[in-house]
Amino acid sequence: MPADSFGSSTTSPWAAIVPLIAILPAVLCMADIARHRRTRQYPPQVWLAICAFGNIFGLIAYLRFGRDDER
């Protein structure tokens, strides 16, 4: 691999789109927790931390195990 390819300043549009795709589900889950304070198994603060730091597994865990059925 050429040495100048590491320092290339050209950016692709994906460089802006991929982080948004990665952050959007976490923001939606956090907004859901903020709107609906009743959760299962853990308090809402714990679910917020799990969604913030648990990546995709934390989001799936909240949607499957933490979200209250009575909405």
PyMOL Python script that loads the backbone (N, CA, C, O; Angstrom):
from pymol import cmd

cmd.read_pdbstr("""\
ATOM      1  N   MET A   1       0.846  -1.166   0.000  1.00  0.00           N
ATOM      2  CA  MET A   1       0.000   0.000   0.000  1.00  0.00           C
ATOM      3  C   MET A   1       0.894   1.232   0.000  1.00  0.00           C
ATOM      4  O   MET A   1       1.830   1.314   0.796  1.00  0.00           O
ATOM      5  N   PRO A   2       0.621   2.194  -0.883  1.00  0.00           N
ATOM      6  CA  PRO A   2       1.446   3.401  -0.933  1.00  0.00           C
ATOM      7  C   PRO A   2       1.330   4.204   0.357  1.00  0.00           C
ATOM      8  O   PRO A   2       0.288   4.218   1.011  1.00  0.00           O
ATOM      9  N   ALA A   3       2.407   4.859   0.699  1.00  0.00           N
ATOM     10  CA  ALA A   3       2.444   5.632   1.935  1.00  0.00           C
ATOM     11  C   ALA A   3       1.529   6.847   1.875  1.00  0.00           C
ATOM     12  O   ALA A   3       1.030   7.283   2.912  1.00  0.00           O
ATOM     13  N   ASP A   4       1.294   7.406   0.692  1.00  0.00           N
ATOM     14  CA  ASP A   4       0.464   8.613   0.618  1.00  0.00           C
ATOM     15  C   ASP A   4      -1.026   8.318   0.748  1.00  0.00           C
ATOM     16  O   ASP A   4      -1.812   9.254   0.896  1.00  0.00           O
ATOM     17  N   SER A   5      -1.438   7.070   0.699  1.00  0.00           N
ATOM     18  CA  SER A   5      -2.866   6.751   0.825  1.00  0.00           C
ATOM     19  C   SER A   5      -3.367   6.943   2.252  1.00  0.00           C
ATOM     20  O   SER A   5      -4.566   7.130   2.462  1.00  0.00           O
ATOM     21  N   PHE A   6      -2.470   6.900   3.236  1.00  0.00           N
ATOM     22  CA  PHE A   6      -2.890   7.115   4.616  1.00  0.00           C
ATOM     23  C   PHE A   6      -3.212   8.575   4.892  1.00  0.00           C
ATOM     24  O   PHE A   6      -4.054   8.866   5.742  1.00  0.00           O
ATOM     25  N   GLY A   7      -2.588   9.462   4.220  1.00  0.00           N
ATOM     26  CA  GLY A   7      -2.790  10.883   4.463  1.00  0.00           C
ATOM     27  C   GLY A   7      -3.697  11.550   3.457  1.00  0.00           C
ATOM     28  O   GLY A   7      -3.699  12.777   3.358  1.00  0.00           O
ATOM     29  N   SER A   8      -4.461  10.792   2.716  1.00  0.00           N
ATOM     30  CA  SER A   8      -5.309  11.403   1.699  1.00  0.00           C
ATOM     31  C   SER A   8      -6.402  12.230   2.361  1.00  0.00           C
ATOM     32  O   SER A   8      -6.999  11.825   3.358  1.00  0.00           O
ATOM     33  N   SER A   9      -6.641  13.376   1.790  1.00  0.00           N
ATOM     34  CA  SER A   9      -7.610  14.294   2.382  1.00  0.00           C
ATOM     35  C   SER A   9      -8.983  14.192   1.732  1.00  0.00           C
ATOM     36  O   SER A   9      -9.882  14.952   2.093  1.00  0.00           O
ATOM     37  N   THR A  10      -9.171  13.288   0.797  1.00  0.00           N
ATOM     38  CA  THR A  10     -10.482  13.140   0.175  1.00  0.00           C
ATOM     39  C   THR A  10     -11.393  12.356   1.105  1.00  0.00           C
ATOM     40  O   THR A  10     -11.017  11.305   1.623  1.00  0.00           O
ATOM     41  N   THR A  11     -12.580  12.876   1.307  1.00  0.00           N
ATOM     42  CA  THR A  11     -13.554  12.201   2.166  1.00  0.00           C
ATOM     43  C   THR A  11     -14.739  11.775   1.319  1.00  0.00           C
ATOM     44  O   THR A  11     -15.142  12.473   0.388  1.00  0.00           O
ATOM     45  N   SER A  12     -15.272  10.652   1.648  1.00  0.00           N
ATOM     46  CA  SER A  12     -16.432  10.172   0.921  1.00  0.00           C
ATOM     47  C   SER A  12     -17.695  10.587   1.685  1.00  0.00           C
ATOM     48  O   SER A  12     -17.623  10.910   2.871  1.00  0.00           O
ATOM     49  N   PRO A  13     -18.824  10.580   1.026  1.00  0.00           N
ATOM     50  CA  PRO A  13     -20.072  10.922   1.729  1.00  0.00           C
ATOM     51  C   PRO A  13     -20.410   9.937   2.836  1.00  0.00           C
ATOM     52  O   PRO A  13     -21.139  10.274   3.769  1.00  0.00           O
ATOM     53  N   TRP A  14     -19.884   8.719   2.739  1.00  0.00           N
ATOM     54  CA  TRP A  14     -20.154   7.717   3.766  1.00  0.00           C
ATOM     55  C   TRP A  14     -19.533   8.089   5.095  1.00  0.00           C
ATOM     56  O   TRP A  14     -19.987   7.630   6.143  1.00  0.00           O
ATOM     57  N   ALA A  15     -18.501   8.915   5.066  1.00  0.00           N
ATOM     58  CA  ALA A  15     -17.849   9.326   6.309  1.00  0.00           C
ATOM     59  C   ALA A  15     -18.806  10.121   7.194  1.00  0.00           C
ATOM     60  O   ALA A  15     -18.631  10.140   8.412  1.00  0.00           O
ATOM     61  N   ALA A  16     -19.796  10.766   6.626  1.00  0.00           N
ATOM     62  CA  ALA A  16     -20.787  11.509   7.404  1.00  0.00           C
ATOM     63  C   ALA A  16     -22.049  10.691   7.664  1.00  0.00           C
ATOM     64  O   ALA A  16     -22.724  10.900   8.671  1.00  0.00           O
ATOM     65  N   ILE A  17     -22.368   9.775   6.777  1.00  0.00           N
ATOM     66  CA  ILE A  17     -23.616   9.024   6.885  1.00  0.00           C
ATOM     67  C   ILE A  17     -23.506   7.870   7.889  1.00  0.00           C
ATOM     68  O   ILE A  17     -24.439   7.637   8.657  1.00  0.00           O
ATOM     69  N   VAL A  18     -22.407   7.162   7.894  1.00  0.00           N
ATOM     70  CA  VAL A  18     -22.258   5.988   8.752  1.00  0.00           C
ATOM     71  C   VAL A  18     -22.382   6.330  10.240  1.00  0.00           C
ATOM     72  O   VAL A  18     -23.080   5.608  10.952  1.00  0.00           O
ATOM     73  N   PRO A  19     -21.747   7.389  10.748  1.00  0.00           N
ATOM     74  CA  PRO A  19     -21.957   7.711  12.176  1.00  0.00           C
ATOM     75  C   PRO A  19     -23.409   8.049  12.507  1.00  0.00           C
ATOM     76  O   PRO A  19     -23.884   7.723  13.595  1.00  0.00           O
ATOM     77  N   LEU A  20     -24.112   8.694  11.591  1.00  0.00           N
ATOM     78  CA  LEU A  20     -25.525   8.994  11.833  1.00  0.00           C
ATOM     79  C   LEU A  20     -26.354   7.725  11.914  1.00  0.00           C
ATOM     80  O   LEU A  20     -27.250   7.620  12.752  1.00  0.00           O
ATOM     81  N   ILE A  21     -26.064   6.768  11.056  1.00  0.00           N
ATOM     82  CA  ILE A  21     -26.782   5.500  11.088  1.00  0.00           C
ATOM     83  C   ILE A  21     -26.481   4.752  12.378  1.00  0.00           C
ATOM     84  O   ILE A  21     -27.346   4.054  12.906  1.00  0.00           O
ATOM     85  N   ALA A  22     -25.281   4.890  12.883  1.00  0.00           N
ATOM     86  CA  ALA A  22     -24.900   4.202  14.115  1.00  0.00           C
ATOM     87  C   ALA A  22     -25.504   4.867  15.346  1.00  0.00           C
ATOM     88  O   ALA A  22     -25.829   4.179  16.313  1.00  0.00           O
ATOM     89  N   ILE A  23     -25.661   6.175  15.333  1.00  0.00           N
ATOM     90  CA  ILE A  23     -26.132   6.921  16.506  1.00  0.00           C
ATOM     91  C   ILE A  23     -27.661   7.000  16.556  1.00  0.00           C
ATOM     92  O   ILE A  23     -28.233   7.060  17.645  1.00  0.00           O
ATOM     93  N   LEU A  24     -28.314   7.000  15.431  1.00  0.00           N
ATOM     94  CA  LEU A  24     -29.763   7.189  15.380  1.00  0.00           C
ATOM     95  C   LEU A  24     -30.555   6.200  16.232  1.00  0.00           C
ATOM     96  O   LEU A  24     -31.429   6.645  16.977  1.00  0.00           O
ATOM     97  N   PRO A  25     -30.311   4.882  16.176  1.00  0.00           N
ATOM     98  CA  PRO A  25     -31.084   3.965  17.024  1.00  0.00           C
ATOM     99  C   PRO A  25     -30.886   4.229  18.521  1.00  0.00           C
ATOM    100  O   PRO A  25     -31.829   4.109  19.302  1.00  0.00           O
ATOM    101  N   ALA A  26     -29.667   4.585  18.917  1.00  0.00           N
ATOM    102  CA  ALA A  26     -29.413   4.878  20.333  1.00  0.00           C
ATOM    103  C   ALA A  26     -30.196   6.109  20.771  1.00  0.00           C
ATOM    104  O   ALA A  26     -30.759   6.125  21.866  1.00  0.00           O
ATOM    105  N   VAL A  27     -30.237   7.126  19.943  1.00  0.00           N
ATOM    106  CA  VAL A  27     -30.988   8.343  20.279  1.00  0.00           C
ATOM    107  C   VAL A  27     -32.484   8.038  20.359  1.00  0.00           C
ATOM    108  O   VAL A  27     -33.173   8.553  21.239  1.00  0.00           O
ATOM    109  N   LEU A  28     -32.984   7.213  19.456  1.00  0.00           N
ATOM    110  CA  LEU A  28     -34.404   6.866  19.488  1.00  0.00           C
ATOM    111  C   LEU A  28     -34.760   6.077  20.744  1.00  0.00           C
ATOM    112  O   LEU A  28     -35.809   6.315  21.342  1.00  0.00           O
ATOM    113  N   CYS A  29     -33.907   5.147  21.151  1.00  0.00           N
ATOM    114  CA  CYS A  29     -34.168   4.386  22.378  1.00  0.00           C
ATOM    115  C   CYS A  29     -34.109   5.300  23.603  1.00  0.00           C
ATOM    116  O   CYS A  29     -34.934   5.181  24.509  1.00  0.00           O
ATOM    117  N   MET A  30     -33.147   6.198  23.630  1.00  0.00           N
ATOM    118  CA  MET A  30     -33.039   7.119  24.768  1.00  0.00           C
ATOM    119  C   MET A  30     -34.239   8.052  24.835  1.00  0.00           C
ATOM    120  O   MET A  30     -34.721   8.368  25.923  1.00  0.00           O
ATOM    121  N   ALA A  31     -34.725   8.494  23.683  1.00  0.00           N
ATOM    122  CA  ALA A  31     -35.920   9.344  23.661  1.00  0.00           C
ATOM    123  C   ALA A  31     -37.134   8.561  24.147  1.00  0.00           C
ATOM    124  O   ALA A  31     -37.984   9.112  24.847  1.00  0.00           O
ATOM    125  N   ASP A  32     -37.224   7.287  23.785  1.00  0.00           N
ATOM    126  CA  ASP A  32     -38.319   6.436  24.240  1.00  0.00           C
ATOM    127  C   ASP A  32     -38.280   6.267  25.756  1.00  0.00           C
ATOM    128  O   ASP A  32     -39.321   6.305  26.411  1.00  0.00           O
ATOM    129  N   ILE A  33     -37.093   6.082  26.312  1.00  0.00           N
ATOM    130  CA  ILE A  33     -36.955   5.949  27.765  1.00  0.00           C
ATOM    131  C   ILE A  33     -37.334   7.252  28.453  1.00  0.00           C
ATOM    132  O   ILE A  33     -37.971   7.229  29.507  1.00  0.00           O
ATOM    133  N   ALA A  34     -36.956   8.375  27.880  1.00  0.00           N
ATOM    134  CA  ALA A  34     -37.275   9.674  28.484  1.00  0.00           C
ATOM    135  C   ALA A  34     -38.784   9.950  28.457  1.00  0.00           C
ATOM    136  O   ALA A  34     -39.322  10.533  29.398  1.00  0.00           O
ATOM    137  N   ARG A  35     -39.462   9.537  27.393  1.00  0.00           N
ATOM    138  CA  ARG A  35     -40.906   9.769  27.289  1.00  0.00           C
ATOM    139  C   ARG A  35     -41.714   8.827  28.156  1.00  0.00           C
ATOM    140  O   ARG A  35     -42.701   9.240  28.763  1.00  0.00           O
ATOM    141  N   HIS A  36     -41.315   7.581  28.223  1.00  0.00           N
ATOM    142  CA  HIS A  36     -42.046   6.554  28.964  1.00  0.00           C
ATOM    143  C   HIS A  36     -41.164   6.073  30.112  1.00  0.00           C
ATOM    144  O   HIS A  36     -40.281   5.240  29.911  1.00  0.00           O
ATOM    145  N   ARG A  37     -41.395   6.582  31.285  1.00  0.00           N
ATOM    146  CA  ARG A  37     -40.524   6.319  32.424  1.00  0.00           C
ATOM    147  C   ARG A  37     -40.714   4.935  33.037  1.00  0.00           C
ATOM    148  O   ARG A  37     -39.913   4.536  33.882  1.00  0.00           O
ATOM    149  N   ARG A  38     -41.742   4.192  32.644  1.00  0.00           N
ATOM    150  CA  ARG A  38     -41.952   2.842  33.190  1.00  0.00           C
ATOM    151  C   ARG A  38     -41.177   1.841  32.352  1.00  0.00           C
ATOM    152  O   ARG A  38     -41.407   1.711  31.149  1.00  0.00           O
ATOM    153  N   THR A  39     -40.259   1.136  32.993  1.00  0.00           N
ATOM    154  CA  THR A  39     -39.483   0.106  32.324  1.00  0.00           C
ATOM    155  C   THR A  39     -39.542  -1.170  33.147  1.00  0.00           C
ATOM    156  O   THR A  39     -39.935  -1.153  34.314  1.00  0.00           O
ATOM    157  N   ARG A  40     -39.154  -2.264  32.536  1.00  0.00           N
ATOM    158  CA  ARG A  40     -39.106  -3.545  33.232  1.00  0.00           C
ATOM    159  C   ARG A  40     -37.687  -3.814  33.707  1.00  0.00           C
ATOM    160  O   ARG A  40     -36.727  -3.330  33.107  1.00  0.00           O
ATOM    161  N   GLN A  41     -37.551  -4.571  34.762  1.00  0.00           N
ATOM    162  CA  GLN A  41     -36.325  -5.123  35.314  1.00  0.00           C
ATOM    163  C   GLN A  41     -35.376  -4.095  35.926  1.00  0.00           C
ATOM    164  O   GLN A  41     -34.892  -4.327  37.034  1.00  0.00           O
ATOM    165  N   TYR A  42     -35.086  -2.984  35.272  1.00  0.00           N
ATOM    166  CA  TYR A  42     -34.145  -1.994  35.795  1.00  0.00           C
ATOM    167  C   TYR A  42     -34.781  -0.621  35.765  1.00  0.00           C
ATOM    168  O   TYR A  42     -35.732  -0.397  35.016  1.00  0.00           O
ATOM    169  N   PRO A  43     -34.270   0.314  36.574  1.00  0.00           N
ATOM    170  CA  PRO A  43     -34.766   1.693  36.501  1.00  0.00           C
ATOM    171  C   PRO A  43     -34.366   2.341  35.161  1.00  0.00           C
ATOM    172  O   PRO A  43     -33.440   1.873  34.498  1.00  0.00           O
ATOM    173  N   PRO A  44     -35.054   3.399  34.773  1.00  0.00           N
ATOM    174  CA  PRO A  44     -34.755   4.047  33.488  1.00  0.00           C
ATOM    175  C   PRO A  44     -33.308   4.526  33.362  1.00  0.00           C
ATOM    176  O   PRO A  44     -32.749   4.511  32.265  1.00  0.00           O
ATOM    177  N   GLN A  45     -32.696   4.951  34.469  1.00  0.00           N
ATOM    178  CA  GLN A  45     -31.316   5.431  34.408  1.00  0.00           C
ATOM    179  C   GLN A  45     -30.362   4.317  33.982  1.00  0.00           C
ATOM    180  O   GLN A  45     -29.409   4.561  33.243  1.00  0.00           O
ATOM    181  N   VAL A  46     -30.619   3.101  34.448  1.00  0.00           N
ATOM    182  CA  VAL A  46     -29.773   1.969  34.066  1.00  0.00           C
ATOM    183  C   VAL A  46     -29.961   1.659  32.581  1.00  0.00           C
ATOM    184  O   VAL A  46     -28.991   1.385  31.875  1.00  0.00           O
ATOM    185  N   TRP A  47     -31.207   1.704  32.108  1.00  0.00           N
ATOM    186  CA  TRP A  47     -31.443   1.447  30.693  1.00  0.00           C
ATOM    187  C   TRP A  47     -30.804   2.528  29.822  1.00  0.00           C
ATOM    188  O   TRP A  47     -30.313   2.231  28.733  1.00  0.00           O
ATOM    189  N   LEU A  48     -30.804   3.773  30.287  1.00  0.00           N
ATOM    190  CA  LEU A  48     -30.130   4.828  29.534  1.00  0.00           C
ATOM    191  C   LEU A  48     -28.642   4.533  29.399  1.00  0.00           C
ATOM    192  O   LEU A  48     -28.068   4.702  28.323  1.00  0.00           O
ATOM    193  N   ALA A  49     -28.019   4.093  30.485  1.00  0.00           N
ATOM    194  CA  ALA A  49     -26.594   3.755  30.441  1.00  0.00           C
ATOM    195  C   ALA A  49     -26.339   2.561  29.525  1.00  0.00           C
ATOM    196  O   ALA A  49     -25.368   2.554  28.768  1.00  0.00           O
ATOM    197  N   ILE A  50     -27.201   1.557  29.591  1.00  0.00           N
ATOM    198  CA  ILE A  50     -27.041   0.376  28.739  1.00  0.00           C
ATOM    199  C   ILE A  50     -27.168   0.766  27.270  1.00  0.00           C
ATOM    200  O   ILE A  50     -26.393   0.301  26.435  1.00  0.00           O
ATOM    201  N   CYS A  51     -28.132   1.609  26.952  1.00  0.00           N
ATOM    202  CA  CYS A  51     -28.306   2.041  25.562  1.00  0.00           C
ATOM    203  C   CYS A  51     -27.152   2.930  25.101  1.00  0.00           C
ATOM    204  O   CYS A  51     -26.747   2.870  23.940  1.00  0.00           O
ATOM    205  N   ALA A  52     -26.627   3.746  25.996  1.00  0.00           N
ATOM    206  CA  ALA A  52     -25.545   4.649  25.622  1.00  0.00           C
ATOM    207  C   ALA A  52     -24.233   3.909  25.402  1.00  0.00           C
ATOM    208  O   ALA A  52     -23.487   4.228  24.476  1.00  0.00           O
ATOM    209  N   PHE A  53     -23.947   2.921  26.246  1.00  0.00           N
ATOM    210  CA  PHE A  53     -22.643   2.273  26.198  1.00  0.00           C
ATOM    211  C   PHE A  53     -22.693   0.833  25.702  1.00  0.00           C
ATOM    212  O   PHE A  53     -21.646   0.204  25.546  1.00  0.00           O
ATOM    213  N   GLY A  54     -23.863   0.307  25.457  1.00  0.00           N
ATOM    214  CA  GLY A  54     -23.983  -1.089  25.071  1.00  0.00           C
ATOM    215  C   GLY A  54     -24.039  -1.341  23.587  1.00  0.00           C
ATOM    216  O   GLY A  54     -24.242  -2.475  23.154  1.00  0.00           O
ATOM    217  N   ASN A  55     -23.860  -0.287  22.791  1.00  0.00           N
ATOM    218  CA  ASN A  55     -23.927  -0.404  21.335  1.00  0.00           C
ATOM    219  C   ASN A  55     -25.214  -1.095  20.905  1.00  0.00           C
ATOM    220  O   ASN A  55     -26.257  -0.890  21.526  1.00  0.00           O
ATOM    221  N   ILE A  56     -25.162  -1.881  19.891  1.00  0.00           N
ATOM    222  CA  ILE A  56     -26.373  -2.490  19.338  1.00  0.00           C
ATOM    223  C   ILE A  56     -26.977  -3.523  20.292  1.00  0.00           C
ATOM    224  O   ILE A  56     -28.194  -3.706  20.313  1.00  0.00           O
ATOM    225  N   PHE A  57     -26.138  -4.196  21.078  1.00  0.00           N
ATOM    226  CA  PHE A  57     -26.655  -5.193  22.011  1.00  0.00           C
ATOM    227  C   PHE A  57     -27.470  -4.547  23.120  1.00  0.00           C
ATOM    228  O   PHE A  57     -28.477  -5.107  23.553  1.00  0.00           O
ATOM    229  N   GLY A  58     -27.051  -3.386  23.579  1.00  0.00           N
ATOM    230  CA  GLY A  58     -27.807  -2.665  24.592  1.00  0.00           C
ATOM    231  C   GLY A  58     -29.149  -2.189  24.072  1.00  0.00           C
ATOM    232  O   GLY A  58     -30.145  -2.217  24.796  1.00  0.00           O
ATOM    233  N   LEU A  59     -29.181  -1.753  22.826  1.00  0.00           N
ATOM    234  CA  LEU A  59     -30.437  -1.296  22.224  1.00  0.00           C
ATOM    235  C   LEU A  59     -31.412  -2.451  22.066  1.00  0.00           C
ATOM    236  O   LEU A  59     -32.596  -2.316  22.373  1.00  0.00           O
ATOM    237  N   ILE A  60     -30.923  -3.567  21.595  1.00  0.00           N
ATOM    238  CA  ILE A  60     -31.783  -4.742  21.429  1.00  0.00           C
ATOM    239  C   ILE A  60     -32.262  -5.236  22.790  1.00  0.00           C
ATOM    240  O   ILE A  60     -33.419  -5.633  22.931  1.00  0.00           O
ATOM    241  N   ALA A  61     -31.387  -5.216  23.789  1.00  0.00           N
ATOM    242  CA  ALA A  61     -31.776  -5.654  25.134  1.00  0.00           C
ATOM    243  C   ALA A  61     -32.878  -4.768  25.689  1.00  0.00           C
ATOM    244  O   ALA A  61     -33.823  -5.269  26.299  1.00  0.00           O
ATOM    245  N   TYR A  62     -32.772  -3.444  25.488  1.00  0.00           N
ATOM    246  CA  TYR A  62     -33.829  -2.552  25.975  1.00  0.00           C
ATOM    247  C   TYR A  62     -35.139  -2.834  25.257  1.00  0.00           C
ATOM    248  O   TYR A  62     -36.183  -2.950  25.899  1.00  0.00           O
ATOM    249  N   LEU A  63     -35.098  -2.945  23.946  1.00  0.00           N
ATOM    250  CA  LEU A  63     -36.335  -3.159  23.195  1.00  0.00           C
ATOM    251  C   LEU A  63     -36.971  -4.498  23.534  1.00  0.00           C
ATOM    252  O   LEU A  63     -38.196  -4.620  23.519  1.00  0.00           O
ATOM    253  N   ARG A  64     -36.159  -5.499  23.838  1.00  0.00           N
ATOM    254  CA  ARG A  64     -36.698  -6.830  24.129  1.00  0.00           C
ATOM    255  C   ARG A  64     -37.087  -7.000  25.601  1.00  0.00           C
ATOM    256  O   ARG A  64     -38.155  -7.534  25.901  1.00  0.00           O
ATOM    257  N   PHE A  65     -36.225  -6.547  26.517  1.00  0.00           N
ATOM    258  CA  PHE A  65     -36.422  -6.834  27.942  1.00  0.00           C
ATOM    259  C   PHE A  65     -36.796  -5.631  28.796  1.00  0.00           C
ATOM    260  O   PHE A  65     -37.365  -5.807  29.873  1.00  0.00           O
ATOM    261  N   GLY A  66     -36.499  -4.427  28.355  1.00  0.00           N
ATOM    262  CA  GLY A  66     -36.697  -3.266  29.211  1.00  0.00           C
ATOM    263  C   GLY A  66     -37.943  -2.461  28.937  1.00  0.00           C
ATOM    264  O   GLY A  66     -38.454  -1.789  29.833  1.00  0.00           O
ATOM    265  N   ARG A  67     -38.431  -2.515  27.747  1.00  0.00           N
ATOM    266  CA  ARG A  67     -39.588  -1.706  27.378  1.00  0.00           C
ATOM    267  C   ARG A  67     -40.853  -2.266  28.009  1.00  0.00           C
ATOM    268  O   ARG A  67     -41.122  -3.464  27.920  1.00  0.00           O
ATOM    269  N   ASP A  68     -41.625  -1.398  28.647  1.00  0.00           N
ATOM    270  CA  ASP A  68     -42.844  -1.808  29.327  1.00  0.00           C
ATOM    271  C   ASP A  68     -43.928  -2.131  28.304  1.00  0.00           C
ATOM    272  O   ASP A  68     -44.089  -1.408  27.321  1.00  0.00           O
ATOM    273  N   ASP A  69     -44.662  -3.197  28.526  1.00  0.00           N
ATOM    274  CA  ASP A  69     -45.714  -3.614  27.603  1.00  0.00           C
ATOM    275  C   ASP A  69     -46.966  -2.748  27.676  1.00  0.00           C
ATOM    276  O   ASP A  69     -47.718  -2.662  26.704  1.00  0.00           O
ATOM    277  N   GLU A  70     -47.192  -2.113  28.804  1.00  0.00           N
ATOM    278  CA  GLU A  70     -48.408  -1.328  29.005  1.00  0.00           C
ATOM    279  C   GLU A  70     -48.187   0.120  28.576  1.00  0.00           C
ATOM    280  O   GLU A  70     -47.930   0.988  29.411  1.00  0.00           O
ATOM    281  N   ARG A  71     -48.286   0.373  27.301  1.00  0.00           N
ATOM    282  CA  ARG A  71     -48.102   1.736  26.767  1.00  0.00           C
ATOM    283  C   ARG A  71     -49.389   2.214  26.175  1.00  0.00           C
ATOM    284  O   ARG A  71     -49.458   3.335  25.670  1.00  0.00           O
TER     285      ARG A  71
END
""", "prot")
cmd.dss("prot")
cmd.show_as("cartoon", "prot")
cmd.util.cbc("prot")
cmd.orient("prot")
